[in-house]
Amino acid sequence: MKYSTKQPSQNHNVSHDKPLREFFALLLGAALLFGAFLLIAGFLVDRAALYIDPALEARLFSNRFFDSREAPTEREAALQSVLDGLAGCIDVGYPVRLRIVESDDLNAFAYPGGSIVVLSALADTLNTKNGLAFVLAHELAHFRNRDHLRGMGRSLVFLAASVAVTGANSGLSSLLTPALSLEGAQFSQHRESDADATALHALNCFAGDVRDATEFFELVRDEEQGADWSGLHYFSSHPQVQERIDALENLAEDYGYLLR
């Protein structure tokens, strides 16, 4: 009888488990739980922002920059008059103040508590009253929709989640935070589109028509011609300029607003 070697059918000293497969299963489960936490926390932040009393918000985020400044300039007073007129069409629950800050950038910003900063290049470049009024109405729409509070809340949730998972001083935390901001960027695109729609209705209420509502976007589009932004669209916090122009034109047509 010839002897031949063979492996034993059972060997308690040798593990038959697949640790790599188990590791990826645990990693996938943790990722799903983490994603579910972010979705639920983001939803709760959005809901909570809607219930913050506007008067409380104005007190909490009082902007000392506005309080300490000298009297508004003539140009600021003119824009403030337009802003006050628009406020009758968009009730945000507290007075909104405006300042012009010297800058070569074409932009305007809404800060919690009722502060709007218009950069001087934007104020100097837009040629029509409706063009400026639409930009101001857009910022008022962010106040009414509590977008600034929702954005701050979501940013804090993402930051806290990344620190909780990787640690405050972890190098992985610095890599995870930008990845988490991708969801925030897409969320911000929806906020911008909603603010555009609200601003269009407010402009028609204020001026009786929406002519030149797209002036700012057309200006930005002309400056960006020749540059390929398509690959960066997903990462941008704002929808593409031409998409916003098309959406406003379609909305004006749907509601019978005078655009041209």
MOGIKA-V699591 format. One record per pair of residues at least 4 apart in sequence whose C-alpha atoms are under 6 Angstrom apart, sorted by the first residue. I is the first residue (numbers start at 1). GAP is how many residues later the second one is. D is the distance in Angstrom with one decimal. If there is no record, write none. Layout:
BEGIN
i->I gap->GAP d->D
i->I gap->GAP d->D
END
This chain:
BEGIN
i->24 gap->4 d->6.0
i->37 gap->4 d->5.9
i->38 gap->4 d->5.8
i->42 gap->112 d->5.7
i->45 gap->108 d->5.9
i->46 gap->104 d->5.4
i->49 gap->100 d->6.0
i->49 gap->101 d->5.9
i->54 gap->39 d->5.5
i->57 gap->56 d->5.5
i->58 gap->4 d->5.7
i->58 gap->55 d->3.9
i->61 gap->51 d->5.8
i->61 gap->52 d->4.8
i->62 gap->51 d->5.7
i->64 gap->4 d->5.9
i->72 gap->4 d->5.6
i->72 gap->5 d->5.9
i->76 gap->4 d->6.0
i->86 gap->120 d->5.9
i->87 gap->4 d->5.7
i->89 gap->113 d->5.4
i->92 gap->52 d->4.7
i->96 gap->18 d->4.4
i->96 gap->19 d->5.7
i->97 gap->18 d->5.1
i->98 gap->18 d->4.8
i->98 gap->19 d->5.8
i->99 gap->18 d->5.1
i->100 gap->17 d->5.8
i->100 gap->18 d->4.8
i->100 gap->19 d->5.6
i->100 gap->20 d->5.8
i->101 gap->18 d->4.9
i->101 gap->19 d->5.7
i->102 gap->17 d->5.8
i->102 gap->18 d->4.9
i->103 gap->16 d->5.5
i->103 gap->17 d->5.6
i->104 gap->17 d->5.1
i->105 gap->16 d->5.9
i->106 gap->15 d->5.5
i->106 gap->16 d->4.6
i->107 gap->12 d->5.8
i->107 gap->15 d->6.0
i->108 gap->9 d->5.5
i->108 gap->10 d->4.4
i->108 gap->11 d->5.9
i->109 gap->7 d->5.6
i->109 gap->8 d->5.2
i->110 gap->5 d->5.9
i->110 gap->6 d->4.6
i->110 gap->29 d->5.7
i->111 gap->4 d->5.1
i->121 gap->4 d->6.0
i->129 gap->4 d->6.0
i->130 gap->4 d->6.0
i->130 gap->82 d->5.8
i->131 gap->81 d->5.3
i->131 gap->82 d->5.2
i->131 gap->84 d->5.4
i->133 gap->4 d->6.0
i->134 gap->79 d->5.6
i->137 gap->62 d->4.7
i->138 gap->57 d->5.4
i->138 gap->58 d->5.8
i->138 gap->61 d->4.8
i->141 gap->54 d->5.1
i->141 gap->57 d->6.0
i->142 gap->4 d->5.9
i->142 gap->5 d->5.1
i->147 gap->4 d->5.9
i->156 gap->4 d->6.0
i->160 gap->4 d->6.0
i->162 gap->4 d->6.0
i->162 gap->11 d->5.7
i->163 gap->4 d->4.6
i->163 gap->5 d->4.9
i->166 gap->4 d->5.8
i->166 gap->7 d->5.4
i->185 gap->51 d->6.0
i->185 gap->52 d->4.3
i->188 gap->49 d->5.3
i->189 gap->48 d->5.4
i->189 gap->49 d->4.8
i->189 gap->50 d->5.4
i->195 gap->4 d->5.9
i->199 gap->4 d->6.0
i->203 gap->4 d->5.8
i->203 gap->7 d->6.0
i->204 gap->4 d->4.7
i->204 gap->5 d->4.6
i->204 gap->6 d->5.3
i->209 gap->49 d->5.1
i->210 gap->48 d->5.7
i->210 gap->49 d->5.0
i->211 gap->48 d->4.2
i->211 gap->49 d->5.4
i->217 gap->4 d->6.0
i->217 gap->24 d->5.9
i->252 gap->4 d->5.9
i->252 gap->5 d->4.8
END
